[in-house]
Amino acid sequence: MDDLNLLVSQTAERLFRGHMSHSLSLAAEAGAFPSDFWDAAEEAGLTLAMVPEASGGVGLDPQGWAALIRLAGAHAVPLPLAETMLANRLLVAGGLAPRTGILSLASATGALALTRAGETWRLSGTAARVPYGRQATGLVVVGEAEGERRVALVPVSAGVVTPGANMAGEPRDDIAFDCALAAPDVAPSPYGPADLEAMGAAVRAIALAGALDRVLELTVGYVGERVQFGRTLSKFQAVQQQVALLATHVAAAGGAAGLAAEAIAGEPDGTRVAAAKIRTGEAAGLAAGIAHQMHGAMGFSQEYALHPLTRRLWAWREEFGSEALWSRRLGADILRRDADALWPFISAA
């Protein structure tokens, strides 16, 4: 990690540790958005981590901005940092300026359509399960119109928000639109809806790896302190085996997170994203089970740190495509290759 990456990562670590508390997590889940925390993160430049310096951003490389997303996952930060980082990247890629404030993401596919209306554009339909939609000032929409990929910046105030939430209590809102967009807010883009899905899956894979890091840390600490039958749990061979298995899945997820960052450094590589999302999702399910088994009833307490982390593992593994969806795509990709190309394909990663 170069000096800039390290400096920003250390800044983020101090910021997250300084603001995160159990009471803040509970308040956020109850609907109280931590505005002061968001302001501090934005002031530190974290929301512009993916934007090149020449375009007004921080200009971190993939290793740097992935470290930020992974740290946010480890701390269960209740802010749309990854979404805003990615939204600003998409705006700049389309020649638009990055924005301050909370941004979220949507694809103009299915129930949501981006169409030209004379000299202007129109967005109609419903953007489903938008992360932090109710707090966002702008929605970055990626779609295809008139045979070209497009990116649009849409004010959330132009739509009607129906609040929702994922399993972790994070806002996932439906926003209904039927509005005209000014031509300057719509631009050609190198990315389409499939690219946005791949990018979203990649950042979720990275966040999963971060949450898994913390789950392992909590589990190792707990079995090393909890005494049963006159000795700590860590002295029992069965416990040692389970913790070793947990560590294996966490390590694999960490490697997959690195693959995910590489996969969307430039034009998204759907095959690598698929492998990363599958492996981190699989690790999330298995690790959550082991961690709760090792903690016993303590792990299910809302007052204990494991509770919000494992709920995020279960929620994030389903977002931007589950393991099943990405497994089908990866399998289809493999089947399109002939026998001689299979081993080079597997070993290339």
Buried (B, 14 or more C-beta within 10 A) or exposed (E): EEEBBEEBBEBBBEBBEEBBEEEBBBBBBEEEBBEEBBEBBBEBBBBBBBBBEEBEBBBBBBBBBBBBBBBBBBBBBBBBBBBBBBBBBBBBBBEBEBBEEBBBBBBBBEEBBBEBEEEEBBBBBBBBBBBBBBBBBBBBBBBBBEEEBBBBBBBBEBBEBEEBBBBBBBBBBBBBBEBEBEEEBBBEBEBBBBBBBBBBBBBBBBBBBBBBBBBBEBBBEBBEEBEEEEEBBBBBEEBEEBBEEBBEBBBBBBBBBBBBBBBBBEEBBBBBBBBBBBBBBBBBBBBBEBBBEBBEEBBEEEEBBBBBBBBBBBBBBBBBBBBEBBBEBBEEEEEEEEEEEEEEEEEEB
